[in-house]
Amino acid sequence: MSLILVLPAIILVILVFVFPLIRYAWLSFHAVSVSTGLVMVPNFGANWSRLIEDQRFWQDLMQTTRFTAFSVTLEIILAIAIALLLDQRWNGRGIIRAITILPWALPTTIMALGWRWIFNTPYGPIEQLTQLFGIEYLNLLSIPKYTWITTVIADVWKTTPFVALIILAGLQSIPNDLYEAFRLEGGNSLQALKKITLPLIQPYILIALLFRVAQAFGVFDLIQVMTGGGPATSTESLALYSYLNAMRFLDFGYSATIMLASFLLLMIISITSYILLKRLRLLTVK
Amino acid sequence: MRKLKQLFLTAILSAIIQPINVSSATTKNKVDIRILMPAPFADSTAKIIDRFNRHHKNQIEVTVTRGPLETESVSDLAISSLLLGDNPYDILLIDVTWLPKYAEAGWLFNMDKMIDNSEWELLIKGARLGNKYKGTLYRWPLVADIGLLYWRKDLMKIPPTTPNELFNISKRLQKENKVKYGYVWQGKQYEGLSCVFLEVLSAFGGEWITENGEVKLNSPNSLKATRWLQSLIKSGISPKAITSFAESEALQSFKAGQSAFMRNWPYAWSELQKDSSAVKGNVGVTVMVSDPKYSSTSTLGSWGFSILNRSANKNESMQVISYLTSESSQKLLFKEFGYTPTRKKLFSDPILLKQNPILTNLKKGLEITKPRPQIPLYAQVSDILQRELSTVLTQKHDIKDSMNRATYKTRRILNSYGID
């Protein structure tokens, strides 16, 4: 009986998750490109050996990891601060809460275009400011060393509200009695934050982390619109590289290999960080 | 499963696309012809399409799908629809660089038998390029786009003809504080950079890929060309931010009067004649500079119509294409939107010449224009070049190393294709 009840869910998971994965795995062992007339020809792991030798893949992997690590960390820290603020009772809180959500509600392509102009040299507001102070142009979108930071800023701006929302939900699930009791025992606010708030919102932070890491690791539209992967391929993400292979180069076999490899790597990263957090006893949730 | 996937993709596609004319095929014998075009083309041809539909009432009804604005996004949409199997279009308006790829994938219909040789003869030289693949005609040109050098008439009497002259005039004007920058172009890591580079390459006698498939990106002449491009940034003639400039950024800088020269496509001309332009009336157009020993080139960036193999109405499709590219249509498109004509005759049309004097320069450009390498793997090859050039322009990397790497990688791509 129980099996019948979960059957719809299982079918759905197979349809949208297991099937595409198997299909990708199958594709990754075939050459399917213009060269083969878009016909599947088995190439016995040639895609995978090409991937291992492909410097661009490893460079993009490093870049995607860097992008994910920095943007997700910043988002979590900022979101906790924002959520704490929005959890307090004050006049006009409802309006501020609504405004805070706005960046997240905006389509990514549109906000990415906006950021592209914000960082534009010489017309963007940032360069206008530097001119005001008589500093030379920063050329933020033209220096491979720094351009990735602008994409992190844009991503943080866009998704912090989402993380804040999840954490705010967590904060609201903490009963007020706990704080009152804590205060009666003589604890101060900072201690309350450390002893009550943070441990109790940990599961929510974890959920946000999970969502965000998976999302940031697959970042595509933001990068495509803001920098197109440049300058000097310094901001190219794995998803962008995979897209280029599929849609521009019509090399579907290799594109599937990149995507599957980044999925596997993401799994490995997630599992190791989970185990690591557990070992370090930083994680108390089961 | 395949059906399901198709259904899903069709749903997505139809959500993205908004047809301009929702066809109401009521008559039984009426043929529906559907065309996918980038948004700007869909807008500019709307009038002509309307006229066609009125003239062919009860026979042919043309529906235009307004694709995305950006060139490569249109290709993405076209490719997704072609991969669906159940093809929603009869005609595609395609860019010159897509043709070999699409033809090789077997998506395009052989037009050889549909077009008379006398029609072919009516095309201007540059417009004939980029329509054939392996000797077969797959595309009929709508507009012939070419790279041009824009210069400021108020700052100099005659435009430079050599890279050295361009360099020196720029330096002098910058020293005299007449302009902030000498020369703006497209230096971002994208297709535009390949277009710019092809012109500079020819200016120094270099080559990208030769007719018989040899890669020449690390030849001494090619290195000289790369060095010149790099020197523009090093010397401050082009802003450092040029490595994030696409067409619109370059146009904006030139339009604001910041720069003495600009490399751009013909569309920029009408933008520069608007009242909002700080250089209105002071702009001249010429072909790209080149070393006196070599001939100047402009990169071909033309668009044309292809009939899809899966179309059930190829004859009617051809009829539509002929109408859209007819003399009167081209006149209208040139007058109202500045689309460079493809028919020889129009370049000596006195009325058009009077209206738009740059027609003479366009003709000159079309005589020396060169297409980018016409190979199915062009996108990969161009991507390699863009990457290495962007590295050289942004990071002061060793030019020789970068171009050696580009050559090696390009060769490998070409070889992989040859072997397969």
Interface residues (C-beta under 8 A of the other chain):
Chain A: F19 A31 V34 S35 T36 G37 L38 N120 T121 P122 Y123 Y137 N139 L141 S142 I143 P144 T227 G228 G229 G230 P231 A232 T233 L244 M247 R248 F249 L250 D251
Chain B: M1 E72 S75 D76 I79 S80 K101 E104 A105 G106 K188 Q189 Y190 P239 K240 A241 I242 T243 S244 E249 Q252 S253 P376 L377 A379 Q380 D383 Q386 R387 S390 T391 L393 T394 Q395 S416 Y417 D420
